[in-house]
Amino acid sequence: MQMVVKQNGQQLQEYRSEFDNALRKNEKEIKHLLQAVETAFSERIRAMQKVQESCEKSVKNLNKIREIAEGFKRSSEQMAKLLQFAFGSLRRFNKNLLSQPSRQYVEAAYEGDGKTKVSILNTEEEYGLMITGFSQYGFRLNNDMTIIGPMAIFPRSVLSWNVNSFDDINEDSLRFFCTLEPKIDILIIGIGDQPVSHGLSKVIIEFMKKHKINVEILRTEQACATFNFLNAESRMVASALIPPLHISCNENDLLQSKLRRKELYETD
């Protein structure tokens, strides 16, 4: 009986020893596992902190970009206002320059000394350039200037118009009048002594309509008179004129020729 008890006691000690060894082993494994979890968790936290710092930097950069864009927008608006003011001032200056010296109107009859006064518009230089005569070769202006060939005339200046004949009047030869600043109100086209064709009128009117410029197509004789009249009224007018191929004389022309001839042969 004592031997059985002794054997059972020995087996119990062996079981307790194995249990303690297994417990210590499990404790080590659990400890290693907890350390691995703690290390992984710490690395994950550090990665999340880096992501957070990167996001904060991105937000700051976006705010800086937004501030720069808003400043550029304000600067652009101010620059646009300045340019608008500058172009407006330049346009007013050009308009005043073209209209100076200021046009004066003719006094009405029976003013002043009670005598009737007549003013011939195309000889009054204060009204700007006017056409006093034309021939097959060119035009004569009120400032004693003679223009040979086709011309483009404005209230204060005159240019040679690079066309050879009636057939050269097209969009290319008229494009120059659409680029002027300040913009002209009306363009008078004198096509010589040719009859005004419906086809040409339609093409020219449609082209000038795109640029919001009124246009009149007339014989050169009528175009000269129309330009002089509109220029005397201080209109922003221009005229493109071709000398006629044939000149017809009337009684007034003959009378003017006689008067000029008489003045040539007069002696003091």
C-alpha positions as MATLAB code, in Angstrom:
seq = 'MQMVVKQNGQQLQEYRSEFDNALRKNEKEIKHLLQAVETAFSERIRAMQKVQESCEKSVKNLNKIREIAEGFKRSSEQMAKLLQFAFGSLRRFNKNLLSQPSRQYVEAAYEGDGKTKVSILNTEEEYGLMITGFSQYGFRLNNDMTIIGPMAIFPRSVLSWNVNSFDDINEDSLRFFCTLEPKIDILIIGIGDQPVSHGLSKVIIEFMKKHKINVEILRTEQACATFNFLNAESRMVASALIPPLHISCNENDLLQSKLRRKELYETD';
ca = [
       0.000    0.000    0.000;
       2.806    2.374    0.878;
       4.519    1.592   -2.422;
       1.397    2.518   -4.424;
       1.105    5.820   -2.622;
       4.775    6.503   -3.249;
       4.431    5.722   -6.968;
       1.391    8.006   -7.282;
       3.303   10.810   -5.553;
       6.183   10.455   -7.986;
       3.817   10.536  -10.997;
       2.107   13.618   -9.558;
       5.436   15.411   -9.260;
       6.290   14.460  -12.832;
       2.951   15.840  -14.081;
       3.477   19.023  -12.086;
       6.982   19.424  -13.527;
       5.706   18.922  -17.110;
       2.884   21.364  -16.446;
       5.301   24.004  -15.142;
       7.594   23.508  -18.137;
       4.671   23.825  -20.571;
       3.407   26.901  -18.728;
       6.822   28.603  -18.907;
       7.103   27.758  -22.598;
       3.634   29.170  -23.354;
       4.472   32.280  -21.352;
       7.549   32.865  -23.537;
       5.571   32.354  -26.748;
       2.788   34.660  -25.575;
       5.388   37.244  -24.557;
       7.076   37.070  -27.991;
       3.676   37.292  -29.703;
       2.707   40.357  -27.663;
       6.043   42.022  -28.484;
       5.521   41.355  -32.208;
       1.987   42.806  -32.034;
       3.261   45.857  -30.141;
       6.042   46.417  -32.712;
       3.620   46.101  -35.670;
       1.151   48.444  -33.991;
       3.891   51.025  -33.347;
       5.015   50.864  -36.980;
       1.426   51.307  -38.133;
       1.026   54.344  -35.858;
       4.254   55.870  -37.210;
       3.067   55.293  -40.807;
      -0.271   56.941  -40.035;
       1.540   59.912  -38.473;
       3.641   60.297  -41.623;
       0.488   60.194  -43.761;
      -1.110   62.806  -41.523;
       1.954   65.066  -41.783;
       1.955   64.652  -45.577;
      -1.753   65.560  -45.748;
      -1.161   68.646  -43.592;
       1.677   69.752  -45.879;
      -0.536   69.200  -48.928;
      -3.308   71.288  -47.359;
      -0.825   74.094  -46.613;
       0.490   73.968  -50.190;
      -3.049   74.082  -51.573;
      -3.839   77.090  -49.396;
      -0.691   78.849  -50.645;
      -1.615   78.055  -54.263;
      -5.133   79.369  -53.648;
      -3.745   82.590  -52.164;
      -1.390   83.022  -55.126;
      -4.259   82.399  -57.576;
      -6.484   84.920  -55.805;
      -3.675   87.490  -55.825;
      -3.085   86.866  -59.532;
      -6.805   87.231  -60.167;
      -6.910   90.561  -58.333;
      -3.818   91.742  -60.203;
      -5.377   90.683  -63.537;
      -8.586   92.550  -62.752;
      -6.638   95.680  -61.829;
      -4.525   95.364  -64.984;
      -7.667   94.914  -67.107;
      -9.167   98.068  -65.589;
      -5.954   99.994  -66.218;
      -5.768   98.778  -69.822;
      -9.426   99.614  -70.367;
      -8.863  103.102  -68.987;
      -5.691  103.526  -71.072;
      -7.378  102.380  -74.308;
     -10.362  104.604  -73.575;
      -8.079  107.582  -73.025;
      -6.122  106.755  -76.184;
      -9.327  106.441  -78.199;
     -10.588  109.795  -76.920;
      -7.199  111.358  -77.644;
      -7.172  110.003  -81.226;
     -10.729  111.155  -81.778;
      -9.913  114.640  -80.495;
      -6.758  114.680  -82.597;
      -8.714  113.809  -85.740;
     -11.368  116.396  -85.011;
      -8.998  119.293  -84.224;
      -9.058  122.095  -85.010;
     -12.710  122.202  -84.075;
     -15.115  122.639  -86.930;
     -16.933  125.959  -87.003;
     -20.336  126.425  -88.518;
     -21.027  129.113  -91.084;
     -22.805  132.159  -89.709;
     -26.384  132.585  -90.765;
     -27.433  135.268  -93.251;
     -27.844  138.838  -92.030;
     -25.645  138.386  -88.974;
     -22.886  140.774  -88.056;
     -22.821  143.674  -90.501;
     -26.184  142.700  -92.045;
     -24.715  141.387  -95.293;
     -25.518  137.973  -96.739;
     -22.545  135.644  -96.478;
     -21.877  132.503  -98.495;
     -19.273  129.892  -97.520;
     -18.015  127.344 -100.056;
     -17.349  124.255  -97.942;
     -14.680  122.636 -100.074;
     -12.432  125.730  -99.843;
     -12.611  126.124  -96.046;
      -9.555  124.447  -94.521;
     -10.932  124.520  -90.971;
     -13.413  121.843  -92.072;
     -10.528  119.467  -92.823;
      -9.543  117.974  -96.158;
     -12.063  118.360  -98.959;
     -12.051  117.547 -102.641;
     -12.116  120.573 -104.914;
     -11.692  118.813 -108.251;
     -10.918  115.576 -110.077;
      -9.850  114.369 -113.512;
      -8.921  111.128 -115.265;
      -5.527  111.312 -113.534;
      -6.390  112.091 -109.937;
      -7.833  114.578 -107.471;
      -7.196  118.095 -106.191;
      -7.739  118.985 -102.516;
      -8.500  122.271 -100.764;
      -4.934  122.468  -99.392;
      -3.580  122.696 -102.990;
      -2.432  119.066 -102.871;
      -2.831  116.952 -106.006;
      -3.267  113.180 -105.664;
      -2.392  111.050 -108.690;
      -4.482  107.919 -109.118;
      -6.940  106.312 -106.671;
      -6.885  107.638 -103.127;
      -8.220  106.964  -99.627;
      -9.140  110.243  -97.970;
      -9.985  110.960  -94.326;
     -10.952  114.153  -92.468;
      -7.293  115.049  -91.773;
      -5.165  112.788  -93.965;
      -5.003  111.215  -97.397;
      -3.335  108.050  -98.693;
      -2.817  106.396 -102.038;
      -5.259  103.516 -102.560;
      -3.571  100.502 -104.121;
      -6.124   99.564 -106.773;
      -5.815   99.828 -110.529;
      -9.431   99.858 -111.597;
     -13.034   99.215 -110.695;
     -12.415   95.437 -110.884;
      -9.894   95.554 -107.997;
     -12.452   96.674 -105.426;
     -12.921   93.634 -103.169;
     -12.622   92.540  -99.550;
      -8.811   92.637  -99.621;
      -8.623   96.206 -100.914;
     -11.211   97.368  -98.332;
      -9.824   95.477  -95.340;
      -7.622   98.440  -94.401;
     -10.667  100.601  -93.589;
     -11.871   97.977  -91.068;
      -8.680   98.159  -88.992;
      -8.767  101.900  -88.289;
      -9.039  103.168  -84.720;
     -11.186  105.046  -83.896;
     -13.599  103.223  -86.173;
     -15.122  105.225  -89.028;
     -18.898  105.689  -89.173;
     -19.311  105.488  -92.925;
     -17.218  104.646  -95.980;
     -17.956  106.354  -99.310;
     -16.714  104.388 -102.336;
     -16.373  106.176 -105.665;
     -16.107  103.689 -108.533;
     -15.303  106.150 -111.314;
     -17.908  106.647 -114.009;
     -18.944  102.983 -114.046;
     -22.571  102.113 -113.257;
     -23.068  100.639 -109.783;
     -23.713   96.894 -110.153;
     -25.954   95.018 -107.749;
     -23.488   92.135 -107.387;
     -20.581   94.334 -106.308;
     -22.778   96.333 -103.945;
     -24.049   93.186 -102.267;
     -20.544   91.770 -101.690;
     -19.126   95.025 -100.332;
     -22.139   95.801  -98.117;
     -22.097   92.313  -96.573;
     -18.345   92.551  -95.903;
     -18.541   96.001  -94.272;
     -21.640   94.962  -92.317;
     -19.539   92.321  -90.535;
     -17.362   95.155  -89.212;
     -20.374   97.387  -88.401;
     -19.403  100.110  -90.881;
     -21.957  101.806  -93.129;
     -21.022  102.024  -96.788;
     -22.226  103.972  -99.832;
     -21.205  103.007 -103.390;
     -21.536  105.898 -105.861;
     -20.018  107.352 -108.980;
     -16.884  109.293 -108.161;
     -18.481  112.694 -108.800;
     -21.299  111.969 -106.345;
     -18.897  110.320 -103.879;
     -16.704  113.470 -103.746;
     -19.691  115.680 -102.944;
     -20.984  113.245 -100.317;
     -17.583  113.057  -98.609;
     -17.290  116.853  -98.499;
     -20.757  117.204  -97.000;
     -20.265  114.536  -94.289;
     -16.804  115.843  -93.446;
     -18.230  119.339  -92.947;
     -20.689  117.831  -90.455;
     -17.811  116.434  -88.361;
     -18.701  112.838  -89.156;
     -16.102  110.073  -88.850;
     -16.089  109.497  -92.607;
     -13.618  108.026  -95.071;
     -13.760  107.743  -98.840;
     -12.099  105.403 -101.330;
     -12.096  107.001 -104.788;
     -11.090  105.951 -108.284;
     -10.663  108.664 -110.953;
     -13.285  108.428 -113.724;
     -12.299  107.333 -117.200;
     -14.368  110.094 -118.867;
     -15.079  113.662 -117.769;
     -18.244  115.459 -118.821;
     -18.251  119.263 -118.711;
     -21.246  121.324 -117.673;
     -21.952  125.057 -117.686;
     -20.508  125.533 -114.220;
     -17.236  123.872 -115.253;
     -16.970  126.133 -118.303;
     -17.684  129.187 -116.173;
     -15.025  128.225 -113.631;
     -12.501  127.660 -116.411;
     -13.215  131.117 -117.853;
     -12.845  132.757 -114.455;
      -9.536  131.028 -113.823;
      -8.304  132.000 -117.276;
      -9.351  135.580 -116.652;
      -7.436  135.637 -113.384;
      -4.320  134.320 -115.150;
      -4.330  137.149 -117.655;
      -5.307  139.946 -115.290;
      -2.692  142.636 -114.692;
      -2.453  145.130 -111.905;
];
